Amino acid sequence: MMNQNLAYAMRTVPRYTSYPTTPHFHDAIDASTYAGWLGGLGPTDTLSLYLHVPFCREICHYCGCHTKATRKEEPLRAYAKTLGQEIELVAGYLTDAGPVRHIHWGGGTPSLLPEQSLLDLAGLMRVLLRFDPDLEHAIELDPRSVTASLAHTLVDIGVNRASLGVQDFDPKVQVAIGRVQPYDVVRAATDDLRNAGLTALNFDLMYGLPEQTTAALLDTVAKTVALRPSRIALFGYAHVPWMRKHQRLIDESRLPSASERLAMADAAREALIGAGYVTVGLDHFALPGDSMARALNDGSLKRNFQGYTTDQGDQLVGLGVSSIGRLSQGYIQNISDVGHWRRAIEAGRLPVAKGLALSTDDLLRGRIIEQLMTDYRCDLAATCQMFNLSPSVLETSINTLAELAGDGLVAIENGAPDRLVVSVTEPGRPYVRLAAAAFDAYLAGGNAASNARHSVAV
């Protein structure tokens, strides 16, 4: 069975932070389409905002984000100015929409924006949009750029959760991935944030990195647990040099083998559970009192482009270069080039590059995939009923699951006509993306985008 599991682990499938996935977006969805979608939102449509800042001081070799390096302040100030203009532009279409329940700053390293720019942008959003009293306001941080002053600024603008990119504490691994940040740097950043009053902290770790061993990863886990973040994400490194050319700086011969990756993931997972963290979905862990652990228990856990989330906003509005939004009607992605993005905004146009209008079948399958990814279980008959569709539309998907079911990784309960339930078993949970992929209608042939290359399942 170990060899069979290894074969499953090496299959390539999407990460399913969206469905349909981004290779299927197209330019027939444009600014006028988006304007109509935004303008149609009403008071019951609560909002979630994602602000993308595509700058870092340097590019880490493993990075899969849309970002570029800069050590100058002027590009950052100019970007913040245009981002403010985009906020004003988009807010003009949201006059009838509900309150903002969630804000997430991502990148890149969004905290590289000058502190005054952060204050100005946050103030602008608060003036133009209604904020929910229980708003979660999160930001991604590079520990190397965290200072006591920045920590206080983040608290001043209302940030109440921060994610620190740690990856691995082993010096050899850090050199191999182009991100040298000693443990003391991360500890100091953690202290600065907590001393400022920002106590809800997430750490991002990775396995499958060059020069990484299971023993070294367990040492990283132990050091992380000692700092006691509220949440820990344990991502498998996705080596996709055909998409991210800077990943060619990584010596592929120094990457762990498939069996080593699997051993790392299993060992780290067991260590985190042993330290008192609750397993949340495929790759997240949370302390029992954290809101993500509570969301798992009450069934409100979600999955979006930031991975597993407690974000309960109905409509996700993307702001900034290459950002992606998800409204009831479909997905929208912004222009990925800063110059073209800026010119569109200065001309008063929503800076849309492409998107996808969602069909009823897309909505059904997206719901099934999200339920499998978050709860490891989906009542297919009940979900089909939600969309006024017959379970027969899923016949091909159910047949595709036969292999996983035969190996005990998936269970299919097919009883009465109104009883059709798929669940991922405990041994099958590391391979949940394979179960999700069975319901992906776009992976079948016929669509050129179905040939997009993906990362390995584990």
N, C-alpha and C positions, 0 to 999 in steps of 0.2 A: 504493500500500500504506500510505503514511503516513496518508491519510484514513481507511482501513479500520481501522488500529490506533487512531486517535483515537476512532473510533466504539466500538470495543471498550473502550477506557479509560474511557469515560463511562457504560458500563452499570453498573447498581447490583446488587451481590451481597453476601452476607454475608462477613465476614472469616474465618469458619471457624476460630475458636479453640475451637469445640465443634461436635459434630454429634450430634443435632439442635441447632439454635441456640435461644437463650433465649426467643424469642417463642412457642415451642411448649411451654414448661413450663406446668403447670397445678396447681391446688390439691388435686387428688385424691391427690397425693403429699404426705403430712403427717408429723407428728412420729413417729407410731407406725410408719409405713413406714420412716422413716430409722433409728429405733431397731433395727428388725429387720435392716436392712442392715448397720449398724455392728456389731451383736452377732454377726453371722455371719462376721466377718473372722477369719482364723486366722493362725498363726505365719508362713506364707509370704507373707502380704499385707503388703508394705512400705508405709510411709505417706509422704505428702507433706502438709504443712500450709500453708494459706494464711490469713494473718491480715489482715483488712481494718480500717483505721482511717479513718473517713470525715470527717476534719477537715483543713483547710488554714488558713493565716493569712488568705488571700484567694483568691477563685476566679478563675482565669485564664479569659479569654473563650473560648478554644478547648476547654476541658476537657470530656471526655466521661465522666468518672468519677463515681461516686456519692460525693459529698463535700459539705461545707458549711463556711462560714468561721467561725472563732472566734479571738478574741484572749485568751480567758480560760483559766486553768489548770484551773478546777474541772470543766468538762465533760470535759476530757481525763482527769483523775484518776478521775472517775466512770465513764467509758467503760472505762478500763483495769481498774477493779475488776470490772465486769460481764464483761469479756472473760476475766478470770481465772476467774470463776465458770463461764463457758461451757466453758473448757478443762477444768475439773474435771468438769463434767457429761458432756462428750463422752468424756473419758478413761475414765469409768466403764464405757462400752460397748466399750472397746478393750483390755480386759485380756488377750485372747488374740491380739491383732494383732501383726504383726511390727514391726521398728524403723522409726524416722523417718529417711528418707534425704534429705529436702529440706524446708526452711522458707522461706517467702517472705512478707515483710511488705509490704503494698501499701495503696493509698488513692486519694485523700488523701495526706497526708504523715505516715506512721507515726512518723517521728522526732520529731514534735511531742509525743508522749507524754513525760511527765517521765522523766528518765533513771532514777530509782529505779523507776518503773513498768516500764520496759523490763527492768531487772535482775530485778524480781520476776516478771514474766511468763515470761521466759526460764528462770529458776530453777524455776518451777512446772512448765513443760513438761518440763524435764530430770528432775524428781522423778517425775512421773506417767507418762512415756513413755520407752521405750528409744530412744536415739539411735545411729544407725549411726556407726562411727568415721570414715567418709568423708562425713559429712553436709555438704551445701552449705546455707549459711544466708545468705539474701539479703534485702536491704531496698531500697526505693525512697526516694530522698532529693531534697529541694529544696535546691540548692546554697546558697541564701540562708540556710538554717537550720543549716548545718553549722558546727560549732565544733570546736576541738581536743579539748575535753572530751567532746563527743558522739562524736567519732571513737574515742576511747579506750573509751568505754562500749560502743560497738558491738563493738569487739574483745573486750571483757570478756564479753559475752553470747554470743560465738561467731560473730558475723557474719563471713563471709569473702568476700562479694561485695556490692557496692553499685551501684545504678543512679542516675545523676544526670540529672534532667530539664533538658536544655539548650534544646532546640527550635531557637533561632536566636540568633546573636550580634549581628545588625543592630539598632541602637537603634530605628530606625523600625518594624521588625517587632515588637520587644518592646513598644513603646507600643501598637501596634495590637492585640496579643493580651493586653494587661493583665498582662504578666510582664516587668518590668524587672530584669535581672540582668546587669550588665556582665561582660565576659570575666574581669576580675581577680577577681571574686567566685567564678566557677567554678574558676579556677586555684587560688585560695586553698583552696577546699573540697577540691580534688583533692590539694593538698599536705598538708592536715591529715589526710586519710584515709590517704595513703601513709605519712606520718610515724608514724602510729599502728600501722602494719603491715597495713592493709587495702589490698592492691595489686590485687586483681581488680575492676576498675571498668568499668562500662558507661555509655555516654552515649546518651541518647535525643534524636534530631534529628527535625525535621518539615519537609516540603515542602508547598507549596500554601497557605501562610499569607498573610494580607492584607499588602500592601506588599512581599511577598517577590519577589525576582528571582533568576534563575539565577546571576548574578554574586555577589549577596549570599550565596546559599546555598553557593556554592563557597568563599567567604571563611570562612563558618562551618565548612565541612568542613576547610579548611586549619588553622584555629585548633584544631579538635578533634583532628586528626591530630597537631598539635604537642604535645598533652597525652597522646597515646598511650594511650587507654583500651583495655582488652582486647577489648571488644565495642562495636559501634555499631549502634543500631537507627535506621532511617530510615523513619519512618512518613509516609504521606500524610494530611494533615489531613482529617478527616471532618466536613464541615459539615452538621450534623443539628439545626437549630434547633427542629424540631418535637419532638425528644426532649430537648434541652438548651436551655432557654429563655435561659440567659445567653449562648449563642452569638449571640443576636440583637444583642448589643453589637458584633458584628463587622460592618463595612460590607461587604456582599456585593459592591459595585461595586469594592472594592479587592482582591478575591480574584483570583488568577491564572486565566487562561483554561484550558480543557482542554489546549490545545496547549502552553501554558507549563508546566502541571503535568507533562506528559509529558517536556518538555525538562529540567525540573529533576531529575526522578527519574533520567533517563538520565545527565545530567552528573554528579550527585553519586555515582551508582553507579560511573561510570568513574573518578572522582577517588579514591574509596576503594579501588578495586581497584589503581589506580596507586600508592597509598601502602602497598601490601602487605597489605591486608585480604582475607580470603577471603569470597566471597559465600555467605551461608547463607540458603537459602530466598528468600522474596519480599522481605524488607526488613531482614535482619540481616547484619552483617559482623563478622568476628572475626579476630584475629591468628592466624597458623598454629599457634602453640603453645597457644592457648586451648582449653578443654575443649569448647566448642561446635564449633570447627573439627574437632576429633577425633571428636566425635559424628557430624558430617556424613559423615566419611570411613568410620566403622565401621558406619553405618546405625542408630545408636541415637538420633538426633535425634528429638525429640517436639514436639508443638504443643498448647498448652492455653490457658487464659484469660490467661496472661502472654505469649502469643505463642510464638515458638520457644524451646525449653528443653532442657536436658540432664537435667532431672528424670526419674529412673528409678523413682520411687515408684509402686507398683501402684494405690494408692487415694489420691485427693486429698480431703482433709477441709477444708472451708471453715469459718472461725471469724470472728465479727464480723458487723456489720450488712451485709446484701445479699450476703455472700460466697457463692460457688458451689463446691460440691464435686462430685466425680465418682467414684463407686464402680463396681464391676463391674456392679451391678444397675441403676444409673442416675444421674441428676443430682439434686442438691438445692440449692435457693437459700434463704438465710436471709431473715427479715423485713427490710424495708428502712427501717423507721421505728425510730429509737433507742428511743423510749419503749415501743413494743410488743415490740421485741426484748428489752429489759431485763425487762419484766414476765413474759414467757414464761420466761426463765432463772430469775428469782427464784421462780417457781412450780415450778421443777424440770422444765420442759418444754424439749425441743429446739426452738429458735426457727425452725422451718421455715415458709416461706411457700408454696412450690410446688416442683415438680420434674418428673421424667419417668423412667418405667421404660423401659429399653432393650429393644427387640425384637431378634431375630436379624438382621433386615433393617437395623435401625439400626446394629448393631455392624459388619456388613459394610460398609455405606456410609461409616460413620465411619472405618473402617480405610482404605478406598480414598482418601477425601478427605485423611486425614492423610499417606498415602504420597505423594500428588500434591503436597501443600503442602510436604513436607520433602525428598523425593527426586526430584520431577518425573517419577515413573515408578511404575506399578503393574502387576504381573502379575495381571490380573483373574481368570484361571482358577485360579491357585494360591490367591488370597485367598478366592474363593468356596469352594474345597475346605476351607479352614480352618473355615468355618462350615457345612459340609455343605449348601451351596446350589449350584444349577446356574447357570452364567453366563447362562442365558436370562433370569434375573430382571433383568439389566442391559441388556436389549435396547433399551429406550426411552432409557436414558442414552447408549448407544453411538450411537444415531441422532442424539441431540441434539448430539453432538460433531462431526457431519459438517461443520458450518459452519467450526468452528475448524480441522479437518483440511484442508478445502478451501483455507484461507488459509495453510497451512503452520505453524500454531501448535501443532498437536497431531499426533502420529503414532499410527496404530492398526495394530497387527500382529495380524492375525486369520488364523492358519494352521490347523494341526491342531485337532481338538476340544479338546485340552488346552493350546492356545496362543492366548492372548488378552491382549495387552499394550498399555497406553496410556502414552504418554510425552509430555511437554510439550517442544517443541523449544526451542532457544536463543532464537529470536525470540519465542516464545510465553511465556517465563517471566514477564515482567511481568504477564501476563494469566492466571496460573495459577488465580486464584479463579474465573474463568469455566469452566475445565475442571473444577474441583471442583464447581461448581454443577450441572453436568450429572448428577451422581450424587446430588443432593439431592432426595429423593422428596417433601419437604415444600414445595418451591417451586411444584409444580404446584397447580392450583386445587383447591377442595374444602375446604381448611382455612383458616379466616379468618386465621390467623396467617401464611399464605403471602403475604398482602398487606402484610406488614411492610415499611417503607421501609428501604433499606440505603444504604451509602455507595458512591461510585464505585469501579470496579475498580482504578484506578491514581491 
